[in-house]
Amino acid sequence: MDLGIVGQAAGLFAVTNIDDILILSLFFAQGAGHRGAGRRIFVGQYLGFAAILAVAIAAAFGATFLPAAAAPYLGLLPLALGFKAAWQAWKHRDEEEDEQQATEGGPKALEVAAVTFANGGDNIGVYVPVFASAGVSGMSVYAVVFLILVAVWCFAGRFFATRPIIAKALSRWGHVLLPLVLIAIGLLILIEGGAFGL
């Protein structure tokens, strides 16, 4: 395995996915104390990133499943999930924290996958030319490195969410931050892509 390609793949992943660590930290904070929440977040992150990878690889071979004009509308996914999370936070604002945790159950795998895919939709445009020029063997290296680094990112998100000072802040403000971050991501994707003539 060419170490140069491994290094390039690791660098490309880190640069294009740095914002995912914040989102993952918020998801892990939301899932704290819920049985199976960590596993659902890992599964969701892998599902979402595998979808990004599949679309990018297919596009590198010339297949396009998602028209370029449709990509900005992926912003509707995190926007909708952000509004849902905001509604849940508002609905349970007067409940005790323990009761709130019991009713919410933490993030679901498909919600995490949807946010991951929508947030990484712009990465596809970066990955396609890189994959196309790397050839099949190089593309395989990129895919393996990316999938390994998804786990590293998940562990980093969990690590940050469990640091005492960060965990305290996220437990106090996470229910407000998660909807805000999701809504901001959704709006950013919609606006940067020119969806709805924005």
C-alpha positions as a printed Julia matrix, in Angstrom:
198×3 Matrix{Float64}:
   0.0    0.0     0.0
   1.4    3.37   -1.04
   1.96   5.46    2.09
   1.77   8.64    0.03
  -1.82   7.87   -0.97
  -2.66   6.89    2.62
  -1.39  10.27    3.83
  -3.26  12.12    1.09
  -6.45  10.2     1.92
  -6.11  10.96    5.63
  -5.49  14.64    4.93
  -8.42  14.88    2.52
 -10.76  13.2     5.0
  -9.64  15.45    7.87
 -10.03  18.66    5.86
 -13.45  17.78    4.46
 -14.91  16.35    7.69
 -13.55  18.55   10.48
 -17.03  19.94   11.23
 -18.35  16.41   11.84
 -16.48  16.22   15.15
 -18.68  19.01   16.59
 -21.84  17.36   15.29
 -20.78  13.95   16.61
 -19.96  15.48   20.02
 -23.46  16.96   20.15
 -25.01  13.63   19.16
 -22.99  11.76   21.8
 -23.97  14.34   24.41
 -27.62  13.95   23.42
 -27.3   10.17   23.69
 -25.54  10.19   27.09
 -27.28   7.85   29.52
 -29.32   6.1    26.82
 -28.67   2.43   26.23
 -27.46   1.76   22.69
 -27.24   5.45   21.73
 -23.48   5.25   21.08
 -23.95   2.24   18.82
 -26.75   4.0    16.91
 -24.52   7.05   16.39
 -21.66   4.87   15.08
 -24.03   2.99   12.76
 -25.62   6.22   11.54
 -22.27   7.86   10.88
 -21.11   4.83    8.91
 -24.37   4.63    6.94
 -24.22   8.31    6.04
 -20.56   8.25    5.09
 -20.9    4.98    3.16
 -23.63   6.66    1.11
 -21.33   9.63    0.41
 -18.54   7.24   -0.58
 -20.83   5.16   -2.82
 -22.11   8.23   -4.67
 -18.58   9.63   -5.08
 -17.17   6.33   -6.36
 -20.08   5.85   -8.76
 -19.67   9.42  -10.01
 -15.93   8.85  -10.5
 -16.89   5.99  -12.84
 -19.26   8.3   -14.69
 -22.57   7.44  -13.04
 -24.58  10.27  -11.54
 -27.39   9.38   -9.16
 -27.84  12.89   -7.86
 -28.18  15.73  -10.36
 -25.98  18.7    -9.44
 -29.07  20.91   -9.2
 -30.54  18.62   -6.52
 -27.48  18.65   -4.22
 -28.31  21.97   -2.47
 -31.69  20.58   -1.43
 -29.91  18.04    0.79
 -29.87  20.96    3.24
 -33.54  20.24    3.91
 -32.55  17.07    5.85
 -30.53  18.7     8.66
 -32.94  21.66    8.62
 -35.92  19.37    9.26
 -34.02  17.4    11.92
 -32.94  20.67   13.56
 -36.53  21.89   13.75
 -37.58  18.49   15.14
 -34.85  18.65   17.81
 -35.84  22.25   18.65
 -39.49  21.18   19.0
 -38.46  18.3    21.32
 -36.37  20.67   23.45
 -39.25  23.17   23.62
 -41.83  20.49   24.42
 -39.75  19.11   27.31
 -38.41  22.46   28.58
 -40.15  22.24   31.98
 -39.47  18.57   32.62
 -36.73  17.35   34.89
 -33.56  16.29   33.08
 -34.04  12.6    34.0
 -37.58  12.57   32.63
 -36.45  14.33   29.47
 -33.7   11.76   28.89
 -36.17   8.92   29.34
 -38.55  10.3    26.71
 -35.99  11.33   24.08
 -33.85   8.2    23.95
 -30.97   9.87   22.11
 -30.38  10.18   18.36
 -31.55   7.5    15.95
 -29.16   5.9    13.44
 -31.09   7.14   10.4
 -31.15  10.71   11.76
 -27.38  10.63   12.22
 -26.99   9.1     8.74
 -29.2   11.8     7.17
 -27.22  14.61    8.81
 -23.9   12.99    7.86
 -24.96  12.56    4.23
 -26.42  16.05    3.91
 -23.45  17.69    5.63
 -21.04  15.7     3.45
 -22.91  16.27    0.21
 -20.47  18.99   -0.81
 -17.59  16.6    -0.14
 -18.75  14.47   -3.06
 -17.71  17.23   -5.46
 -14.21  17.15   -3.93
 -13.92  13.36   -3.82
 -15.05  12.64   -7.41
 -12.07  14.18   -9.28
  -9.62  12.79   -6.72
 -11.11   9.28   -7.05
 -11.25   9.51  -10.83
  -7.57  10.41  -11.06
  -6.51   7.82   -8.44
  -7.69   4.82  -10.46
  -9.28   1.7    -9.0
  -6.38   0.73   -6.71
  -5.94   4.28   -5.42
  -9.69   4.65   -4.95
  -9.68   1.46   -2.85
  -6.99   2.94   -0.6
  -9.0    6.15   -0.19
 -12.13   4.16    0.67
 -10.36   2.0     3.28
  -8.63   5.0     4.89
 -11.88   7.0     4.94
 -13.81   4.15    6.57
 -11.12   3.7     9.24
 -11.15   7.45    9.92
 -14.94   7.46   10.35
 -14.37   5.33   13.47
 -11.6    7.68   14.62
 -13.99  10.63   14.18
 -16.69   8.82   16.17
 -14.25   8.12   19.0
 -13.08  11.75   18.92
 -16.7   12.98   19.1
 -17.39  10.66   22.02
 -14.11  11.71   23.69
 -15.0   15.41   23.52
 -18.56  14.77   24.67
 -17.28  12.94   27.78
 -14.61  15.43   28.93
 -15.95  16.81   32.23
 -15.91  20.49   31.29
 -17.25  19.86   27.78
 -19.75  17.26   28.98
 -21.07  19.71   31.58
 -21.5   22.43   28.95
 -23.09  20.03   26.46
 -25.46  18.57   29.05
 -26.55  22.08   29.95
 -26.66  23.57   26.45
 -26.62  20.58   24.08
 -30.4   20.53   23.71
 -30.13  24.12   22.41
 -26.88  23.72   20.45
 -27.88  20.61   18.48
 -30.96  22.18   16.85
 -29.04  25.41   16.19
 -26.12  23.57   14.56
 -28.42  21.37   12.45
 -30.52  24.34   11.33
 -27.35  26.34   10.54
 -25.92  23.44    8.5
 -29.19  23.06    6.62
 -29.42  26.77    5.84
 -25.75  26.91    4.83
 -26.18  24.02    2.38
 -29.35  25.57    0.93
 -27.88  29.09    0.62
 -24.44  28.08   -0.71
 -26.08  25.81   -3.27
 -28.57  28.46   -4.37
 -31.61  26.32   -3.52
 -34.98  28.04   -3.95
 -33.15  30.92   -5.65
 -31.39  31.96   -2.41
